[in-house]
Amino acid sequence: MITTGRLLLRPPGVADFEGMLEVWMNSPAPPARRSREEVWARLLRFIGHWQVFGYGPFMLVDRQAGVLVGEAGFMRFERGLGPDCDGAAEATWTVIAGRRGQGLASEAMRAVAVWFDAATGIERTITMIAQDNQPSLRIAAGLGFREWRRTVYGEAPVMLLERLPGIG
C-alpha cells in the first residue's frame, strides 16, 4: 500500500467491483463507459496482473471518505503496436468523473512511479494518450514522459510517450 496526502493506493481485490462500476459506468464519455461485464473483466485482469508481474494498477481510495475514486498504475497491454510498445510497462490512470480536475491522478501517479521504479527496476515505461486529452498529456509531462510517435488506436489518433531513466 501507498499513502499520499489524500489517497490510499492498494492492489485491487474482488471487493472493488462496485467501486469500479461507479468509475466506469458513469463516465460522461461514451468511449470510456464500460458495461458491467467489461468492468468485471477489467478487475480480474488487474488482479491477474499483480499475480503474474508483481505490479499493476492500484485502486485509489479517498482517505477521508473511504471510497474508491479511480485507478492508477502500470500494465502490459500488448496492444499490437510494435516491438517498441508490446512488452513495455504502460502507465494508466483514471479518476471518477466527479473528482476530475482536482489533481488526484497526478498525486497518485507520482507516488506510483516512485514505487514502480524502486520495486521493479524496469527503466523504460510508456503511455498512450488520445491527442486531444490535454489533462492527461499534462500529467504525463509532469511524470517525465516525452512523445516519441503518433499512431491510431481503434479509431482514435493517439500519442505514444516514453519515460526513460533520469527523466521526470
QUIDA-V715163 format. One record per backbone hydrogen bond with DSSP energy under -1.0 kcal/mol. CO is the residue of the C=O (numbers start at 0). NH is the residue of the N-H. E is the energy in kcal/mol with one decimal. If there is no record, write none. Layout:
co:CO nh:NH e:E
co:CO nh:NH e:E
This chain:
co:1 nh:8 e:-3.5
co:5 nh:62 e:-2.6
co:6 nh:3 e:-2.8
co:7 nh:60 e:-2.7
co:8 nh:1 e:-2.6
co:9 nh:58 e:-3.7
co:12 nh:15 e:-2.4
co:13 nh:16 e:-1.9
co:15 nh:19 e:-2.6
co:16 nh:20 e:-2.2
co:17 nh:21 e:-1.7
co:18 nh:22 e:-1.8
co:19 nh:23 e:-2.7
co:20 nh:24 e:-2.9
co:23 nh:33 e:-1.2
co:28 nh:31 e:-1.4
co:28 nh:32 e:-1.4
co:34 nh:38 e:-2.4
co:35 nh:39 e:-2.3
co:36 nh:40 e:-2.4
co:37 nh:41 e:-2.2
co:38 nh:42 e:-2.5
co:39 nh:43 e:-2.4
co:40 nh:44 e:-2.2
co:41 nh:45 e:-2.3
co:42 nh:46 e:-2.5
co:43 nh:47 e:-2.6
co:44 nh:48 e:-2.2
co:45 nh:49 e:-1.9
co:46 nh:50 e:-1.7
co:47 nh:51 e:-2.7
co:48 nh:52 e:-2.9
co:49 nh:53 e:-1.3
co:57 nh:71 e:-1.9
co:58 nh:9 e:-1.7
co:59 nh:68 e:-3.5
co:60 nh:7 e:-2.4
co:61 nh:65 e:-2.7
co:66 nh:61 e:-2.9
co:68 nh:95 e:-3.1
co:69 nh:59 e:-2.8
co:70 nh:93 e:-2.4
co:71 nh:57 e:-3.5
co:72 nh:91 e:-2.7
co:74 nh:89 e:-3.9
co:81 nh:84 e:-1.9
co:81 nh:85 e:-3.0
co:84 nh:87 e:-2.3
co:88 nh:125 e:-2.5
co:89 nh:74 e:-2.2
co:91 nh:72 e:-2.5
co:93 nh:70 e:-2.3
co:95 nh:98 e:-2.4
co:96 nh:99 e:-1.3
co:102 nh:106 e:-2.4
co:103 nh:107 e:-2.8
co:104 nh:108 e:-2.9
co:105 nh:109 e:-2.3
co:106 nh:110 e:-1.5
co:107 nh:111 e:-2.7
co:108 nh:112 e:-2.7
co:109 nh:113 e:-1.7
co:110 nh:114 e:-2.3
co:111 nh:115 e:-3.5
co:112 nh:116 e:-2.6
co:113 nh:117 e:-1.9
co:114 nh:118 e:-2.9
co:115 nh:119 e:-2.5
co:116 nh:120 e:-1.2
co:124 nh:162 e:-3.0
co:125 nh:90 e:-3.4
co:126 nh:160 e:-2.8
co:128 nh:158 e:-3.2
co:129 nh:132 e:-2.2
co:131 nh:133 e:-1.5
co:132 nh:136 e:-2.1
co:133 nh:137 e:-2.2
co:134 nh:138 e:-2.0
co:135 nh:139 e:-2.7
co:136 nh:140 e:-2.2
co:137 nh:141 e:-2.2
co:138 nh:142 e:-1.1
co:139 nh:144 e:-2.5
co:140 nh:143 e:-1.4
co:145 nh:161 e:-2.8
co:148 nh:159 e:-3.2
co:150 nh:157 e:-3.0
co:152 nh:155 e:-2.2
co:155 nh:152 e:-2.7
co:156 nh:130 e:-2.1
co:157 nh:150 e:-2.1
co:158 nh:128 e:-2.3
co:159 nh:147 e:-2.8
co:159 nh:148 e:-1.5
co:160 nh:126 e:-2.0
co:161 nh:145 e:-2.7
co:162 nh:124 e:-2.1
co:163 nh:166 e:-1.7
